[in-house]
Amino acid sequence: MSSDQMITGAAAVPIAIRDHGGAGRPLLLLHGAGGNLLHWERLAPLLTGAFRVVAVDLRGHGRSGDGPWTWKAVLDDLDAVVAGLATADPVVAGHSLGGMLAGMWARRHPSCPAAISLDGHRAAATHPAHYDGLAPERLERDLAALNAAFTAQADMMAQPMTGEQAAAYLHGQRAFAAAQGLDADAWEEAARRGLSERDGHTWLRPGPEVTRALRELPEFADALPVFGEVTAPFLIVTATRNLPVPPELSALMDAFRAGLRRDLTALAATRPNIEIHELDASHGMLAERPDAIARLITRYA
């Protein structure tokens, strides 16, 4: 049976983990920005036959404590988790931001048996060179619109919610899950884990300090240079479908995927330890294709 524990991370930041148990070598599961360890609940049971599975709430997320977001601090947190569990050389799999961290972990630990990045590579709304197949004028215009949308979303998420607003947020999360054919109760539970109560208001986690720090980090904008320094076996899984976006930005997202495919193909051609796998899914692949992802990860058991 899975259980939650707290482990002291870097600078005494408490890090929440859920130990799903299982046989075999240890496997760390790292969620994406704005997520938490409950986003692995559907996938983790599919992996315990091959691994001892441990999911982590990254600092600033879920039930973990707050602390400055730097790559070193977060990787030090993960080192503390591994030491606290008395394990060594885990396989590390991450989704989105967690996939970037999986690559950084493998770069820090060359003895890592394998790292798996699940659609974690570079942020959208970054450098025009990351896109392919869109006219420069259209690219500039659409990137400006996407950046404005991301900024507005970040500003909104940084505001406290009243009780009514929090209830409406959770209702929207349930509606989304139902529309995607997912377990609405489990999806709501994960959404609740991403909320905190303070001063009579409800706040989304992570807070604006973390989201601002991420947007300013060059490795978050593009982790491919980091991936090129990994020597361990490294599987990079990319989505072939876009999340829903306004129709006028569909071409931009297609160009983003085309640029990513181009650059990952070039990277893999120079790094024989890197394998690229395209999965018929969107960025929400953990919920959409858990069986397929489990098969990919268990290749490294």
Salt bridges, closest charged atoms under 4 A:
ASP4 OD1 - ARG18 NE 2.51
ASP4 OD2 - ARG193 NH1 3.36
ASP19 OD2 - ARG52 NH2 2.61
GLU41 OE1 - ARG18 NH1 3.30
GLU41 OE2 - HIS20 NE2 3.41
ASP57 OD2 - ARG193 NH2 2.87
ASP66 OD1 - ARG205 NH2 2.54
ASP76 OD2 - LYS72 NZ 2.76
ASP76 OD1 - ARG108 NH1 2.86
ASP77 OD2 - ARG59 NE 2.68
ASP79 OD2 - ARG108 NH1 2.56
ASP79 OD1 - HIS109 NE2 2.87
ASP119 OD1 - HIS121 NE2 2.95
ASP119 OD1 - ARG257 NH1 3.13
ASP119 OD2 - HIS283 ND1 2.68
ASP132 OD1 - ARG262 NH1 3.68
ASP142 OD2 - ARG138 NE 2.75
ASP142 OD1 - ARG141 NE 3.38
ASP185 OD1 - ARG174 NH1 2.87
GLU188 OE1 - ARG174 NH1 2.65
GLU188 OE2 - ARG192 NH2 2.85
ASP222 OD1 - ARG122 NE 3.18
ASP222 OD2 - HIS130 NE2 3.46
GLU229 OE1 - ARG107 NH1 2.86
ASP263 OD2 - ARG122 NH1 2.93
ASP263 OD1 - ARG262 NE 2.74
GLU275 OE1 - ARG299 NH2 2.59
GLU278 OE2 - ARG261 NE 2.62
ASP280 OD1 - ARG241 NE 3.05
GLU288 OE1 - ARG241 NH2 3.90
